[in-house]
Amino acid sequence: MSAPARDEPGLRTPRAAFRDDQPVFTVANGLLEHHQDPVPRFGERERWSGSCLRRPSNVIPGNWRIVFPTFDVAWNLRAREVAFALLNPTHPVLRTVGVFRPAQPAHLSTVRQLIERLGVLGRWAIAQNQPSHLLRWTDDSLTAFLASLLQAGVTRERSLIPYRSMLTALHDLHPVLTGGGLLADPTRSAAVGAACTTPTPTVEPAVWWPLLRAAWTYIDSFADDILTAREEALARPARAAPAGPSRARPSIDERLAAWLADPATRIPVHADAFRTSPAGTPMWSVISLLITDGTNEHALGASRPSAASRRRRVLAETARGRTIALTPGQAEQMLGLTRQPNAPSTQTSQRSQAERDAALKTWLAEPGHLVPVQETTRTTAHGDQVVRTPRWSLLASLVYGPGGPRTISPSSAASRRRRAIAQAAVDAGQYQVLAGQARAADLPRPTPHFTVVRRADGTEGPWRTQLSDRDLGEELRALQGAVYCFVAALSMMRDSEIQEIRRGALTHHYGSPALRSHKLKNEPTPVEEKWWIIQPVATALTVLERLSQHPTHLFTTLATPGTSGHGRGTGRRGLSAPYVIDTFIAHINAHRHTTGLGPIPDARVRPHQFRKTMSVICAQEPDGEIALGIQLKHAARRILANPTTHSYAAPDGAWMREFDDRLATAAAAKLTGLLTSRTTGATVAVGPAATRLHAGLDRAAAQLPAVADPQGTPPGLQALAADPRAAADLIRSELPELHFGTLNHCLWQPEWAECTKHLPDNEGGAPLIGACQPARCRNSAVTADHAPTWLAEQHDLTQQLRDRRLPPARRAALQARLDDVETITTALT
């Protein structure tokens, strides 16, 4: 423990303003009515647990507490005073000393983070021999502290903002802190302001698009495969728990000692010479099976270094004459009697063996079943040889289930089963190689159908062929991550609001699809709110309702097959959102070669960045600030909603380039579409300016480079397909004043423009879309893309003119308009 900081002479340390027996939390902090846990008191110096409070779903139980620094008594007291004052802003002591804070108490998570930063400040102060009384600190002290944070690598986005909040609290609460607080206001310090004004970052476009595509693919294509596999896994019978009290299995040495200690034990030896073993040699494989209950025939094998001491003990007992000479047949009979001492009759044993043979035959005949084997390399006279040995215990758990034999023992009754397995694994190639530490959860289990995808190399096939319990657990977590990313991005909800989504959250709000959840930020109690959503988000929530096993909440920890409880647990509400996002991105990149999904660049993505990024995108729409203010829940403060939303949704450089690129791409697609149609000889436009548009396109087509094509395709189309951006630039050079519109395209020439002919000369420098007369203006050209709008207007005008009650003046105006419209529609058709 570090030594306390040196006190300045002449400064007296007063007593704490709060009593040690005062409760930390009250009803204003969200105290539960019928809580079972005690309320912490101010005198508790190590931690204050929040178990008596209502815990938000996005906070894990381990973080629902405040832990205080214990390296120094003075800093510990200062931290408790700050935390108490923030949690009880209307306490009489604060009012007495003149500290007036907002009546709404700070959130426990906010206080926890602030106290963590306060501990960092305290350790730095002691290491730098700073005065223990904060009244002696100056702006230089704060500048040096922030500089130390930057030097230590604390430079991730927004990481210094909590430190500014901590320093501000030490300044605001200085009248009530023991020994005083900061006299210098951190909010007016240039150094603090410059270091802590990092805006919320966005998700880069290069990460945003592949992440959303991957999330939607999992939701729309893979979700049913994954959830069906889980249902099949849960339908399997759970492994029965052993009866009686559980105890550790004895080791091989303990079993051998117990076997040799039995006076009735006789060591089996070869009655006659057998292969390379002379008569009287112990039957090592038989002894191994006897002491391990038929589960391990190599426990005393010569190739195992650990078996040397065991073999010496057996040889010592053999020298004493405790032997029984057996032939191979007699040894097999001994093993059969030993493993089935309670068999009721020979007929029952034979029936059991037949049932096992039939079960194995059925299992091997099932498509997709593979024999687990372990590969070893042996050096022979002909070179290295790979030997594949079946994993008998793992195979038995697959074939016979949890209630069947624990292994396929090498007895005479099981020899035919071993031969069938060897034939399938070695001769037919029906095997899979597993590492030595593999468990039953690693074994893949067949699923009837998996969605077919197209991969990057152009091949098509199912995105999965089999799923082991472990693979299934990974896919379930990936599906949960996909739903979280998709909902967070497209709903613009906060992490706390997302994790409060419960079953039955889908609803309608003013006639549009919406979801219900609870808003926690800046609210004394959770307030139910509604967020508008699109149909894909509703689909994602439907998948999540099927995925979650919790009775109320949807975002919960997952109990996957193969874990405790055989995956039948309901999980705990809430999850670690950063871990879920990182795991999903890593999973997509690890399996992109089989799923056909594109790689996601390595980047730090956090929940608040989804909200920020979607706000930037939506702000590009007309009147986006109003809709965003409602969706982001800024609309509660009507006067300040627009400035807040506008600053929050301001785009950064990366997204500005993305918007520009997409606009340029859309314009290039329109231009090249026109040129492609004109290159084939078609009439692409009608109207007064159609001739000028055709001439410009023909000039551009004449300048396209020739590209050799063996199939006879015109060279212009070949060049167009090769480089559409270059072709678009060529069209712009020939038609520099081409403007795209909904009703027509404008080839702007000011002297011919109908929209600006009544304006002063100095105000006619650009087309006025609202005053356009596309049927009469000499700058107007109408293409086939505009035809639906014109035909719809023609139909509407015709229907209106059928009304016999129309006044003559109104009828004349409608007829004049119809004549103009028919001039265009007739030419288009």
KAZIPE-V553744 format. One record per residue. N is the residue number from 1. SS is DSSP state (2 for helix, 1 for strand, 0 for the rest). PHI is phi in radians with two decimals (NA if undefined). Layout:
# KAZIPE-V553744
n={N N}
ss={SS SS}
phi={PHI PHI}
This chain:
# KAZIPE-V553744
n={1 2 3 4 5 6 7 8 9 10 11 12 13 14 15 16 17 18 19 20 21 22 23 24 25 26 27 28 29 30 31 32 33 34 35 36 37 38 39 40 41 42 43 44 45 46 47 48 49 50 51 52 53 54 55 56 57 58 59 60 61 62 63 64 65 66 67 68 69 70 71 72 73 74 75 76 77 78 79 80 81 82 83 84 85 86 87 88 89 90 91 92 93 94 95 96 97 98 99 100 101 102 103 104 105 106 107 108 109 110 111 112 113 114 115 116 117 118 119 120 121 122 123 124 125 126 127 128 129 130 131 132 133 134 135 136 137 138 139 140 141 142 143 144 145 146 147 148 149 150 151 152 153 154 155 156 157 158 159 160 161 162 163 164 165 166 167 168 169 170 171 172 173 174 175 176 177 178 179 180 181 182 183 184 185 186 187 188 189 190 191 192 193 194 195 196 197 198 199 200 201 202 203 204 205 206 207 208 209 210 211 212 213 214 215 216 217 218 219 220 221 222 223 224 225 226 227 228 229 230 231 232 233 234 235 236 237 238 239 240 241 242 243 244 245 246 247 248 249 250 251 252 253 254 255 256 257 258 259 260 261 262 263 264 265 266 267 268 269 270 271 272 273 274 275 276 277 278 279 280 281 282 283 284 285 286 287 288 289 290 291 292 293 294 295 296 297 298 299 300 301 302 303 304 305 306 307 308 309 310 311 312 313 314 315 316 317 318 319 320 321 322 323 324 325 326 327 328 329 330 331 332 333 334 335 336 337 338 339 340 341 342 343 344 345 346 347 348 349 350 351 352 353 354 355 356 357 358 359 360 361 362 363 364 365 366 367 368 369 370 371 372 373 374 375 376 377 378 379 380 381 382 383 384 385 386 387 388 389 390 391 392 393 394 395 396 397 398 399 400 401 402 403 404 405 406 407 408 409 410 411 412 413 414 415 416 417 418 419 420 421 422 423 424 425 426 427 428 429 430 431 432 433 434 435 436 437 438 439 440 441 442 443 444 445 446 447 448 449 450 451 452 453 454 455 456 457 458 459 460 461 462 463 464 465 466 467 468 469 470 471 472 473 474 475 476 477 478 479 480 481 482 483 484 485 486 487 488 489 490 491 492 493 494 495 496 497 498 499 500 501 502 503 504 505 506 507 508 509 510 511 512 513 514 515 516 517 518 519 520 521 522 523 524 525 526 527 528 529 530 531 532 533 534 535 536 537 538 539 540 541 542 543 544 545 546 547 548 549 550 551 552 553 554 555 556 557 558 559 560 561 562 563 564 565 566 567 568 569 570 571 572 573 574 575 576 577 578 579 580 581 582 583 584 585 586 587 588 589 590 591 592 593 594 595 596 597 598 599 600 601 602 603 604 605 606 607 608 609 610 611 612 613 614 615 616 617 618 619 620 621 622 623 624 625 626 627 628 629 630 631 632 633 634 635 636 637 638 639 640 641 642 643 644 645 646 647 648 649 650 651 652 653 654 655 656 657 658 659 660 661 662 663 664 665 666 667 668 669 670 671 672 673 674 675 676 677 678 679 680 681 682 683 684 685 686 687 688 689 690 691 692 693 694 695 696 697 698 699 700 701 702 703 704 705 706 707 708 709 710 711 712 713 714 715 716 717 718 719 720 721 722 723 724 725 726 727 728 729 730 731 732 733 734 735 736 737 738 739 740 741 742 743 744 745 746 747 748 749 750 751 752 753 754 755 756 757 758 759 760 761 762 763 764 765 766 767 768 769 770 771 772 773 774 775 776 777 778 779 780 781 782 783 784 785 786 787 788 789 790 791 792 793 794 795 796 797 798 799 800 801 802 803 804 805 806 807 808 809 810 811 812 813 814 815 816 817 818 819 820 821 822 823 824 825 826 827 828 829}
ss={0 0 0 0 0 0 0 0 0 0 0 0 0 0 0 0 0 0 0 0 0 0 1 0 0 0 2 2 2 0 1 0 0 0 0 0 0 0 0 0 1 0 0 0 0 0 1 1 1 0 0 0 1 0 0 0 0 0 0 0 2 2 2 0 1 1 1 0 0 0 0 0 2 2 2 2 2 2 2 2 2 2 2 2 2 2 2 0 0 0 0 2 2 2 2 2 2 0 0 0 0 0 0 0 0 0 0 2 2 2 2 2 2 2 2 2 2 2 2 2 2 2 2 2 2 2 2 0 0 0 0 0 0 2 2 2 0 0 2 2 2 2 2 2 2 2 2 2 2 2 2 0 0 0 0 0 0 0 0 0 2 2 2 2 2 2 2 2 2 2 2 2 0 0 0 0 0 0 0 0 0 0 0 0 0 2 2 2 0 2 2 2 2 2 2 0 0 0 0 0 0 0 0 0 2 2 2 2 2 2 2 2 2 2 2 2 2 2 2 2 2 2 2 2 2 2 2 2 2 2 2 2 2 2 2 0 0 0 0 0 0 0 0 0 0 0 0 0 0 0 0 2 2 2 2 2 2 2 2 2 2 0 0 0 0 0 1 1 1 1 0 0 0 1 0 0 1 0 0 0 0 1 0 2 2 2 2 2 2 2 2 0 0 0 0 0 0 0 0 0 0 0 0 0 2 2 2 2 2 2 2 2 2 2 2 2 2 2 2 0 0 0 1 1 1 1 0 2 2 2 2 2 2 2 2 2 2 2 2 0 0 0 0 0 0 2 2 2 2 2 2 2 2 2 2 2 2 2 2 2 2 2 2 2 2 0 0 0 0 0 1 1 1 1 1 1 1 1 1 1 0 0 1 1 1 1 1 1 1 1 0 2 2 2 2 2 2 2 2 2 0 0 0 0 0 0 0 0 0 0 0 0 0 0 2 2 2 2 2 2 2 2 2 2 2 2 2 0 0 0 1 1 1 0 0 0 0 0 0 2 2 2 0 1 1 1 0 0 0 0 0 1 1 1 0 0 0 0 0 1 1 1 0 0 0 1 1 1 2 2 2 2 2 2 2 2 2 2 2 2 2 2 2 2 2 2 2 2 2 2 2 0 0 0 2 2 2 2 0 0 0 1 0 0 0 1 1 1 1 0 0 1 1 1 1 1 1 1 1 0 0 0 0 0 0 0 1 1 1 1 1 1 0 0 2 2 2 2 2 2 2 2 2 2 2 2 2 0 0 0 0 0 1 0 0 1 0 0 0 0 0 0 0 2 2 2 2 0 0 0 0 0 1 0 0 0 2 2 2 2 2 2 2 2 2 2 2 2 2 2 0 2 2 2 2 0 0 0 0 0 0 0 0 0 0 0 2 2 2 2 2 2 2 2 2 2 2 2 0 0 0 0 0 2 2 2 2 2 2 2 2 0 0 0 0 0 0 2 2 2 2 2 2 2 2 2 2 2 0 0 0 0 2 2 2 2 2 2 2 2 2 2 2 2 2 2 2 2 2 2 2 2 2 2 2 2 2 2 2 0 0 0 0 0 1 1 0 0 0 2 2 2 2 2 2 2 2 2 2 2 2 2 0 0 0 0 0 0 0 0 0 0 0 0 2 2 2 2 2 2 2 2 0 2 2 2 2 2 2 2 2 2 2 2 0 0 0 1 1 0 0 0 0 0 1 1 1 0 0 2 2 2 0 0 0 0 0 0 0 0 2 2 2 0 0 0 0 0 2 2 2 0 0 0 0 0 0 0 0 1 1 1 1 2 2 2 2 2 2 2 2 2 2 2 2 2 2 2 2 2 2 0 0 0 0 0 0 2 2 2 2 2 2 2 2 2 2 2 2 2 2 2 2 2 2 2 2 2 0}
phi={NA -1.23 -1.27 -1.07 -1.18 -1.26 -1.39 -1.39 -1.13 1.57 -1.82 -1.75 -1.54 -1.34 -1.32 -1.13 -1.33 -1.89 -1.34 -1.18 -1.60 -1.34 -1.19 -1.41 -1.91 -2.26 -1.09 -1.11 -1.49 1.60 -1.13 -1.22 -1.17 -2.01 -1.28 -1.68 -1.55 -1.22 -1.43 -1.07 -1.95 -1.07 -1.28 -1.30 -1.63 -1.60 -2.74 -2.07 -1.40 -1.76 -1.15 -1.52 -1.84 -1.28 -1.60 -1.13 -1.18 -1.50 -2.00 -1.28 -0.99 -1.16 -1.70 -1.55 -2.92 -2.03 -1.88 -1.74 -1.19 -2.03 -1.37 -2.68 -1.14 -1.13 -1.23 -1.11 -1.12 -1.08 -1.15 -1.17 -1.16 -1.09 -1.08 -1.12 -1.15 -1.24 -1.39 -2.30 -1.22 -1.83 -1.10 -0.98 -1.09 -1.14 -1.12 -1.12 -1.54 1.56 -1.75 -2.10 -1.99 -0.97 -1.19 -1.30 -1.11 -1.20 -1.26 -1.04 -1.10 -1.11 -1.16 -1.05 -1.14 -1.13 -1.19 -1.06 -1.18 -1.14 -1.11 -1.10 -1.10 -1.12 -1.12 -1.13 -1.09 -1.19 -1.14 -1.64 1.01 -1.31 -1.04 -1.22 -1.54 -1.18 -1.07 -1.49 -1.40 -2.19 -1.07 -1.13 -1.12 -1.15 -1.10 -1.13 -1.13 -1.11 -1.11 -1.14 -1.15 -1.14 -1.18 -1.42 1.63 -1.45 -2.19 -1.18 -0.99 1.13 -1.27 -1.56 -1.11 -1.07 -1.19 -1.12 -1.09 -1.13 -1.13 -1.12 -1.12 -1.13 -1.39 -1.15 -1.72 -1.05 -1.19 -1.81 -1.43 -1.14 1.47 1.49 -2.13 -1.35 -1.47 -1.36 -1.39 -1.12 -1.20 -1.76 -1.46 -1.12 -1.15 -1.17 -1.12 -1.18 -1.42 -2.03 -1.88 -1.50 -1.27 -1.10 -1.34 -1.73 -1.45 -1.04 -0.96 -1.13 -1.68 -1.05 -1.18 -1.14 -1.17 -1.20 -1.12 -1.14 -1.08 -1.20 -1.08 -1.11 -1.24 -1.52 -1.94 -1.66 -1.05 -1.15 -1.08 -1.17 -1.23 -1.13 -1.09 -1.16 -1.08 -1.17 -1.15 -1.27 -1.33 -1.22 -1.14 -1.26 -1.19 -1.18 -1.32 -1.12 -1.28 1.39 -1.16 -1.35 -2.60 -1.19 -1.22 -1.17 -1.30 -1.12 -1.10 -1.18 -1.16 -1.12 -1.10 -1.14 -1.17 -1.25 -1.24 -1.27 -1.06 -1.42 -1.24 -2.15 -1.40 -1.23 -2.24 -1.24 -1.24 -2.28 -1.07 -2.30 0.98 -1.62 -1.74 -1.26 -1.07 1.57 -1.36 -1.02 -1.45 -1.11 -1.18 -1.15 -1.09 -1.05 -1.21 -1.15 -1.43 -1.86 1.02 1.34 -1.78 -2.58 -1.65 -2.01 -1.09 -2.01 -1.17 -1.20 -1.38 -1.71 -1.08 -1.23 -1.55 -1.08 -1.16 -1.16 -1.12 -1.11 -1.15 -1.19 -1.11 -1.12 -1.23 -1.13 -1.11 -1.42 1.67 -1.47 -2.22 -2.49 -1.43 -2.33 -1.52 -0.97 -1.14 -1.14 -1.14 -1.14 -1.12 -1.07 -1.11 -1.13 -1.16 -1.20 -1.42 -2.28 -1.27 -1.86 -1.11 -1.19 -2.86 -1.15 -1.12 -1.12 -1.10 -1.16 -1.15 -1.12 -1.13 -1.16 -1.11 -1.17 -1.08 -1.16 -1.13 -1.16 -1.09 -1.15 -1.15 -1.18 -1.38 -1.28 -1.10 1.68 -1.40 -2.12 -1.39 -1.27 -2.27 -2.13 -1.65 -2.32 -1.90 -2.06 -1.64 -2.11 -1.16 -1.68 1.95 -1.28 -2.24 -1.52 -1.93 -1.89 -1.90 -1.06 -1.53 -1.11 -1.19 -1.12 -1.13 -1.11 -1.15 -1.32 -1.36 -1.79 1.42 -1.18 -1.57 -1.61 -1.07 -1.42 -2.77 -1.76 -1.26 -1.48 -1.60 -1.13 -1.22 -1.67 -1.12 -1.19 -1.20 -1.13 -1.13 -1.15 -1.19 -1.08 -1.13 -1.21 -1.35 -1.67 -1.34 -1.56 1.25 -1.60 -2.60 -2.44 -1.59 -2.10 -1.19 -1.11 -1.64 -1.13 -2.09 -1.07 -1.17 -1.44 -1.38 -1.22 -2.07 -1.19 -2.08 -1.02 -2.60 -2.28 -1.11 -1.49 -2.22 -1.79 -1.60 -1.13 -1.43 1.61 -1.41 -2.10 3.04 -1.15 -1.21 -2.50 -1.94 -2.57 -2.36 -1.36 -1.05 -1.20 -1.08 -1.10 -1.07 -1.13 -1.21 -1.12 -1.17 -1.14 -1.12 -1.11 -1.11 -1.11 -1.14 -1.10 -1.07 -1.19 -1.18 -1.11 -1.30 -1.65 -1.78 1.06 -1.54 -1.29 -1.04 -1.10 -1.31 -1.14 -1.34 -1.60 -1.14 -2.10 -1.09 1.30 -1.35 -1.24 -2.70 -2.20 -2.31 0.95 1.47 -1.98 -1.03 -2.65 -2.27 -1.78 -2.75 -2.11 -1.55 -1.92 -1.19 1.05 -2.15 -1.14 -2.33 -1.01 -2.03 -1.28 -2.26 -2.20 -2.08 -1.23 -2.40 -1.77 -1.07 -1.01 -1.16 -1.08 -1.09 -1.09 -1.20 -1.11 -1.11 -1.16 -1.10 -1.31 -1.31 -1.27 -1.90 -1.37 -1.18 -2.15 -1.59 -1.74 -1.60 -2.41 -1.18 -1.77 -1.73 -1.66 -0.98 1.66 -1.63 -1.05 1.38 1.00 1.33 -1.67 -1.31 -1.59 1.40 -1.85 -1.12 1.60 -2.68 -1.56 -1.07 -1.02 -1.14 -1.10 -1.16 -1.07 -1.12 -1.14 -1.10 -1.11 -1.15 -1.08 -1.18 -1.29 -2.04 -1.19 -1.26 -1.75 -1.49 1.38 -1.47 -1.33 -1.22 -1.84 -1.00 -1.21 -2.73 -1.58 -2.03 -2.24 -0.98 -1.17 -1.28 -1.05 -1.07 -1.14 -1.15 -1.16 -1.14 -1.09 -1.19 -1.23 -1.16 -1.33 -1.38 -1.05 0.97 -1.14 -1.10 -1.18 -1.10 -1.15 -1.04 -1.29 -1.21 -1.42 1.15 -1.50 -1.22 -1.12 -1.90 -1.02 -1.19 -1.72 -1.13 -1.12 -1.07 -1.11 -1.15 -1.09 -1.24 -1.21 -1.64 -1.13 -1.29 -1.69 -1.08 -1.10 -1.33 -1.08 -1.11 -1.12 -1.09 -1.08 -1.10 -1.22 -1.12 -1.13 -1.14 -1.12 -1.12 -1.11 -1.13 -1.14 -1.10 -1.19 -1.11 -1.09 -1.17 -1.09 -1.11 -1.22 -1.13 -1.44 1.65 -1.43 -1.52 -1.64 -2.63 -2.27 1.94 -1.03 -1.74 -1.08 -1.11 -1.12 -1.13 -1.11 -1.14 -1.11 -1.16 -1.13 -1.13 -1.16 -1.13 -1.18 -1.62 -1.17 -1.21 -1.38 -2.19 -1.14 -2.47 -1.17 -1.51 1.51 -1.20 -0.94 -1.09 -1.09 -1.18 -1.11 -1.16 -1.11 -1.23 -1.26 -2.56 -1.15 -1.11 -1.13 -1.14 -1.12 -1.10 -1.15 -1.15 -1.08 -1.18 -1.48 -2.20 -1.18 -1.84 -1.40 -2.09 -1.49 -2.49 -1.37 -1.65 -2.91 -1.87 -1.93 -1.73 -1.04 -2.38 -1.01 -1.24 -1.84 -1.26 -1.38 -1.28 -2.11 -1.24 -1.69 -1.61 -1.03 -1.05 -1.43 -2.09 -1.90 -1.59 -2.66 -1.19 -1.81 -1.08 -1.18 -1.82 -1.23 -2.12 -1.12 -1.43 -2.06 -1.22 -1.27 -1.63 -1.64 -2.36 -1.91 -1.89 -1.12 -1.13 -1.52 -0.99 -0.98 -1.17 -1.18 -1.14 -1.13 -1.18 -1.07 -1.11 -1.14 -1.14 -1.10 -1.12 -1.16 -1.23 -1.34 -1.35 -1.30 -1.53 -1.14 -1.14 -1.01 -1.13 -1.13 -1.13 -1.13 -1.14 -1.15 -1.18 -1.12 -1.16 -1.11 -1.08 -1.11 -1.16 -1.18 -1.06 -1.41 -1.13 -1.11 -1.18 -1.22 -1.53}
